[in-house]
Amino acid sequence: MPTLSDQEAVPIEPDELDRMLQRTLARSACVSTRRRRRRFAFAGVVSAVTVLTAVTAVVMTPTGAPPSVHAQTPSTVTGSAWKLVSDVSASWQVLPGPGVGNGLPTAQLTCPSTTTCYALRVTADAAPSSSAPGSPPDDEIETTTNGGQSWTPVTLPVAVTGSRLACVAAAVCSLLGVGAGGGSVFLQTTDGGRTWTSGPGPTALTSGDFVGGLVCSATTRCTAIAMPHLVAAGGGGIMSFVTSDGGKGWSQASLPAGLNGVPDGFTCTPYGDCVVVGSDKGFPGGEAGAAYSRDGGTTWRASTMPEGTGNLHAVSCSGSFCIASSLVSTSSTTVRTILTSSDGGATWSDVTATGLASDVMPFTTSFSCATNTQCWTAGTAPAPGGANAVQIGDAQGLLAQTVDGGQTWQADQLPSAVHAVMAVSCPTATDCYALAVVGSANALGVGLLAEHG
């Protein structure tokens, strides 16, 4: 059988050889194109499956379940640039005095959106001035809808004192306090404070009582805690009130006996987990007192605290993660430590926090946690020499951030005109506002600080 080598070679014309080469290259290019298309199509299917899986995971996450603790753990804390935005009001003027608590207004800052904030000045343990001339002024509210560039006073339909404010949206807020007649008043607005509906609050809340906190998860559902007769020695008898019909009816409960001092911090998550912190005797000299609820404040249990923990002051929770500060006062200084909870406030543990001075002054501290790892704390930096009784005009405000659940903190450099930070509120992880005492030593007022990004 003849082989190819035995066959006579057939000559091929150069033009025909060129045409054969072009056809071969064309077929090769066509095959390559089809292969690329198949690869691209396969990659597209993989990408689509990946996206669909992620979306399905989000959609199928139970809406009633809190996010897992420490889901985010950035390795470092980066500095932020806080800017002084605007004075809140001339009527909020602050006078310097000995001790950080002297001369400072009791203030609350609530920012339900990245541009809207409400500032509440609270007059505690006093009848409204409309019924008692010469008494401290009524509680005041101002609001901004442009990130603090300008402020508008809010006119309430009745005079109130010892109140607290909660907002579920930029234009939807509730207020609970004591009215001119000595009974409690519950107010609500759905148009940013331009108009309010007014009705009675809990009947057990009367003149001389102090609302320690108010949290609303919806327009119709709110939880409040109150301290009866704030000036009574030793305190005691902290109450909680819950409404599920917009204030028409209230249920009442008593907090555990281990929390007998002034309630210094109160928070609730949208899932109904609430935490109250304070002390067992009142400040100074008491030990930690805390309680938690799993049903929006209807029933309470005592929290388990590390032995020897001092008064708890300020608390914030995100999901099942909570953070609080403990203050231990001596004759020469006040030492603050950080505590955290990973089970919604049921049990607490000490945190070896770095980057945050331990002798931060008392009474000017608050927390705001945007996520279960990222929190801001506000207060007053230690005075030169470690003294904690100084003129407010000589002190320096403090704002510090953690992004690892309280383990590491970074204090930001604030404008020199900021002498104390009374409250901080972060509507998102990248947008925060703080209410501060600002100005010169002889002309102090209240201003707003803002940090974005």
C-alpha positions in Angstrom: 0.0 0.0 0.0 1.6 3.2 -1.0 2.3 5.7 1.7 2.4 9.5 1.6 6.1 9.4 1.0 5.6 7.1 -1.9 3.2 9.5 -3.6 4.3 12.0 -6.0 4.2 15.5 -4.6 1.5 17.7 -6.2 2.7 21.2 -6.8 0.6 24.0 -5.3 0.4 27.4 -6.8 1.4 30.3 -4.6 -2.0 32.0 -4.9 -3.8 28.8 -3.9 -1.4 28.4 -0.9 -2.2 31.9 0.3 -6.0 31.3 0.0 -5.7 28.1 2.1 -3.7 30.0 4.7 -6.4 32.7 5.0 -9.2 30.2 5.3 -7.3 28.4 8.1 -6.8 31.7 10.0 -10.5 32.6 9.6 -11.6 29.3 10.9 -9.2 29.6 13.9 -10.5 33.1 14.7 -14.1 31.9 14.5 -13.4 29.0 16.9 -11.6 31.4 19.3 -14.5 33.9 19.2 -17.0 31.1 20.1 -14.8 29.9 22.9 -14.5 33.5 24.3 -18.2 33.9 24.1 -18.8 30.7 26.0 -16.3 31.8 28.6 -17.9 35.2 28.9 -21.4 33.6 29.0 -20.2 31.2 31.8 -18.6 34.1 33.7 -21.8 36.1 33.4 -23.8 33.2 34.8 -21.4 32.8 37.7 -21.6 36.6 38.4 -25.4 36.5 38.2 -25.6 33.5 40.5 -23.2 35.3 43.0 -25.3 38.4 43.0 -28.5 36.4 43.3 -27.1 34.5 46.2 -26.1 37.7 48.0 -29.5 39.3 47.3 -31.3 36.1 48.5 -29.2 36.1 51.6 -30.3 39.7 52.4 -33.9 39.1 51.5 -34.1 35.9 53.5 -32.5 37.3 56.6 -35.2 37.4 59.3 -36.2 41.0 59.8 -36.8 40.5 63.5 -33.4 39.1 64.2 -30.6 41.4 65.3 -27.4 41.4 63.2 -24.5 39.2 64.4 -22.1 40.8 66.9 -18.8 42.0 65.5 -19.7 41.4 61.9 -17.4 44.2 61.0 -13.9 44.3 62.4 -11.7 47.0 60.7 -8.1 46.7 61.9 -7.5 50.4 62.5 -9.3 53.6 63.5 -8.9 56.5 61.2 -9.0 60.1 62.2 -12.1 62.2 61.4 -12.5 65.9 60.8 -15.2 67.5 63.0 -16.3 71.0 62.1 -18.2 73.5 64.1 -21.4 74.1 62.1 -23.6 76.6 64.0 -24.7 77.9 67.3 -27.9 76.4 68.4 -29.6 79.3 70.2 -28.7 82.4 72.2 -31.2 81.2 74.8 -29.0 78.2 75.5 -26.2 80.4 76.8 -23.9 78.6 79.3 -22.1 80.2 82.1 -18.7 78.9 83.3 -18.6 77.5 86.8 -16.6 75.1 89.1 -17.1 71.5 88.1 -18.1 70.2 84.8 -21.7 69.7 85.7 -22.2 73.3 87.0 -23.7 75.6 84.4 -24.2 72.9 81.7 -27.7 72.5 80.4 -29.1 69.0 80.4 -29.3 68.5 76.7 -30.3 65.8 74.3 -29.4 65.5 70.6 -31.5 63.4 68.2 -30.6 63.2 64.5 -33.0 60.9 62.7 -31.4 61.7 59.3 -28.2 62.9 57.8 -29.5 66.5 57.6 -32.2 66.7 60.3 -31.4 67.0 64.0 -33.4 68.0 67.1 -31.7 69.6 70.2 -33.7 69.4 73.4 -32.8 71.5 76.5 -34.2 69.8 79.6 -35.3 71.5 82.9 -35.3 68.7 85.4 -37.3 68.5 88.7 -39.2 71.7 88.4 -42.7 72.8 87.5 -43.0 74.6 84.1 -42.5 78.3 84.4 -46.0 79.0 83.0 -47.4 77.7 86.3 -44.6 78.8 88.7 -43.1 82.2 87.9 -39.5 82.5 88.7 -38.8 78.7 88.3 -36.3 77.4 85.8 -37.5 77.8 82.1 -39.5 75.3 80.3 -37.9 72.7 78.1 -36.9 74.0 74.7 -36.5 72.3 71.3 -34.8 73.5 68.2 -34.5 71.7 64.9 -32.3 71.9 61.8 -33.1 70.4 58.4 -29.8 71.5 56.7 -27.2 69.8 58.8 -26.9 72.6 61.4 -26.5 75.6 59.0 -29.6 77.1 60.6 -31.9 76.3 63.5 -35.6 76.9 64.1 -37.3 77.0 67.5 -40.1 74.5 68.0 -43.2 75.8 69.6 -44.9 73.2 71.8 -48.7 73.4 72.5 -48.1 73.1 76.3 -45.2 73.8 78.7 -43.2 70.8 79.8 -40.2 70.0 82.0 -38.0 66.9 82.6 -38.9 65.7 79.1 -37.3 63.3 76.6 -37.6 63.3 72.8 -37.6 60.3 70.4 -37.8 60.4 66.6 -38.6 57.5 64.2 -38.2 59.6 61.1 -37.0 63.1 60.2 -40.5 64.6 60.6 -42.0 62.1 63.1 -41.1 62.7 66.8 -42.6 62.1 70.3 -42.1 63.9 73.5 -42.9 62.9 77.1 -42.6 65.2 80.1 -44.4 66.8 83.0 -46.9 69.5 82.2 -47.9 72.7 84.0 -50.7 71.0 85.9 -48.3 68.5 87.5 -49.4 65.5 85.3 -47.5 63.9 82.5 -47.9 65.0 78.9 -47.3 63.0 75.7 -46.8 65.0 72.4 -46.4 63.9 68.9 -45.5 65.6 65.6 -45.6 64.2 62.0 -44.5 67.5 60.3 -41.1 68.2 61.8 -42.4 70.1 64.9 -44.7 72.6 63.1 -47.8 71.1 64.7 -48.2 68.7 67.6 -51.0 66.5 69.1 -51.1 66.6 72.9 -52.6 64.1 75.4 -52.0 62.8 78.8 -49.0 60.5 79.5 -48.7 57.8 82.1 -50.8 58.6 85.2 -48.0 57.5 87.5 -45.7 60.1 86.1 -46.3 63.4 88.0 -44.7 66.6 89.1 -41.2 66.1 90.6 -40.6 63.0 88.5 -38.0 62.9 85.8 -38.1 61.1 82.5 -34.8 59.3 82.1 -35.3 58.2 78.5 -37.8 57.8 75.7 -37.4 55.4 72.7 -39.9 54.9 69.9 -39.7 52.0 67.4 -42.8 53.3 65.6 -45.2 56.2 65.7 -47.5 54.1 67.9 -45.0 52.2 70.1 -42.8 54.0 72.6 -41.0 53.0 75.8 -40.0 55.4 78.6 -38.2 55.1 81.9 -38.8 57.6 84.7 -37.3 58.4 88.1 -39.8 59.5 90.7 -38.9 62.5 92.9 -35.4 62.9 91.6 -34.2 64.9 94.6 -35.1 62.1 97.1 -32.1 60.9 98.9 -30.9 57.6 97.6 -33.3 57.6 94.7 -35.1 54.3 94.0 -38.2 53.1 92.3 -37.3 53.5 88.7 -40.4 52.9 86.5 -40.9 51.9 82.9 -43.9 52.8 80.7 -44.9 51.3 77.4 -47.5 52.4 74.9 -48.5 50.5 71.7 -51.3 52.8 70.6 -49.6 56.2 70.3 -50.0 57.3 73.9 -53.7 56.5 74.4 -52.8 53.8 76.9 -49.7 53.0 79.0 -48.6 49.9 80.8 -46.3 50.3 83.8 -43.5 48.1 85.2 -40.8 48.5 87.9 -37.1 47.9 87.3 -35.1 45.5 89.4 -34.2 46.7 92.9 -30.5 46.6 92.0 -31.0 49.7 89.9 -31.9 52.3 92.6 -29.9 55.3 91.6 -30.6 57.8 88.8 -31.0 56.1 85.4 -28.0 57.6 83.5 -28.5 55.8 80.2 -31.4 54.2 78.3 -31.6 52.6 74.9 -33.8 50.2 72.9 -33.2 48.5 69.6 -35.9 48.1 66.9 -36.2 44.5 67.9 -37.5 45.3 71.4 -34.2 44.8 73.4 -33.9 47.6 75.9 -31.1 48.4 78.4 -31.0 50.8 81.4 -27.8 51.7 83.2 -27.1 53.6 86.3 -26.1 52.6 89.8 -27.4 50.9 92.9 -27.2 54.0 95.1 -26.7 57.1 92.9 -23.5 59.0 92.0 -21.0 59.2 93.5 -20.1 56.1 95.6 -22.5 53.5 94.1 -21.7 50.4 92.2 -23.0 49.5 88.7 -26.7 48.9 88.3 -28.2 47.8 85.0 -31.3 46.0 83.7 -32.5 44.7 80.4 -35.7 43.8 78.7 -36.6 41.5 75.8 -40.1 42.7 75.2 -39.7 46.5 74.7 -39.8 47.4 78.4 -42.8 45.4 79.6 -40.7 43.2 81.9 -37.1 43.6 83.2 -34.3 41.5 84.6 -31.1 42.6 86.4 -27.9 42.5 84.4 -24.8 40.7 85.5 -21.9 43.1 86.0 -18.2 42.6 86.7 -17.5 42.8 90.4 -16.5 46.2 91.6 -17.8 48.1 88.6 -18.6 51.7 89.4 -21.6 53.8 88.4 -22.6 53.2 84.8 -23.0 56.4 82.7 -24.3 56.4 79.2 -25.1 53.3 77.0 -25.7 52.6 73.3 -26.7 49.3 71.6 -26.6 48.1 68.0 -28.1 44.7 67.5 -27.1 42.6 70.4 -23.9 44.6 71.0 -24.0 47.2 73.7 -21.4 49.6 75.2 -21.3 51.6 78.4 -18.9 53.6 80.5 -18.2 53.1 84.2 -17.2 56.0 86.4 -15.4 55.5 89.7 -15.0 58.7 91.7 -12.4 59.5 94.3 -11.4 62.6 96.1 -8.8 63.5 93.4 -10.0 62.1 90.1 -12.7 60.3 88.2 -11.7 57.1 86.4 -13.7 55.8 83.5 -13.6 52.3 82.1 -15.4 50.8 79.1 -17.8 47.8 79.3 -19.4 45.9 76.5 -22.1 43.3 76.2 -22.6 40.8 73.4 -26.1 39.6 74.5 -28.2 42.7 74.5 -27.2 43.9 78.0 -27.8 40.7 80.0 -24.1 40.2 80.9 -21.2 42.7 80.8 -17.5 42.5 80.7 -14.6 45.0 81.1 -12.7 46.1 78.0 -9.0 46.9 78.0 -9.5 50.0 75.9 -6.5 51.8 74.4 -6.4 55.4 73.1 -8.9 56.8 75.5 -7.9 58.5 78.7 -9.2 56.8 81.8 -9.8 60.0 83.8 -12.4 61.5 81.5 -14.7 63.9 83.4 -18.1 62.7 84.4 -21.6 63.9 83.5 -20.7 64.9 79.9 -20.4 61.5 78.3 -22.7 59.8 75.8 -22.4 57.0 73.2 -23.8 56.6 69.7 -23.2 53.3 67.9 -24.0 53.2 64.1 -23.0 49.5 63.8 -22.1 46.7 66.2 -18.4 47.7 66.0 -18.4 51.4 65.2 -19.2 53.8 68.1 -18.5 57.4 69.1 -18.2 58.7 72.6 -18.5 62.3 73.8 -17.3 64.1 76.9 -14.6 66.4 78.2 -10.9 65.7 78.1 -8.9 65.6 81.4 -7.9 69.0 82.7 -4.2 69.9 83.0 -2.9 68.3 86.2 -5.7 65.7 86.3 -8.1 67.9 88.2 -11.8 67.2 87.4 -13.2 70.4 89.0 -12.3 73.2 86.6 -13.9 76.2 84.8 -15.7 74.9 81.7 -14.0 77.7 79.7 -10.7 76.1 80.5 -11.6 72.5 79.5 -11.4 70.9 76.1 -14.2 68.8 74.5 -13.6 65.2 73.6 -15.0 63.0 70.7 -13.4 59.6 70.2 -14.3 56.7 67.8 -13.9 53.0 67.9 -14.4 50.6 65.0 -13.6 47.4 66.8 -16.2 47.3 69.5 -14.5 49.4 72.1 -11.0 47.8 72.0 -9.3 50.7 70.3 -10.2 54.4 70.4 -8.9 57.5 68.6 -9.7 60.9 69.9 -10.1 63.6 67.3 -8.6 67.0 67.4 -11.6 69.4 68.0 -11.7 73.2 67.4 -10.2 75.0 70.4 -13.5 76.7 71.0 -15.1 73.4 72.0 -14.9 73.0 75.8 -17.3 70.1 76.5 -19.3 67.7 74.3 -22.7 67.0 75.9 -24.2 64.5 73.3 -23.4 62.7 70.1 -25.8 61.3 67.5 -24.9 59.3 64.4 -27.7 58.6 61.9 -25.3 56.6 59.7 -21.8 55.1 60.0 -20.3 58.1 58.1 -22.5 61.0 59.4 -22.3 62.2 63.0 -23.4 65.3 65.0 -22.5 66.4 68.5 -23.9 69.1 70.8 -21.1 71.0 72.5 -20.3 73.9 74.8 -18.4 76.4 72.6 -17.0 80.0 72.8 -14.7 82.0 74.9 -14.3 81.6 78.7 -16.6 84.6 79.3 -19.1 83.9 76.6 -20.0 80.3 76.3 -22.9 78.9 74.3 -24.1 75.8 72.7 -23.0 74.8 69.2 -23.2 71.9 66.8 -20.3 69.8 65.5 -20.6 67.7 62.4 -18.5 64.9 60.8 -19.2 63.4 57.4 -17.4 60.6 55.7 
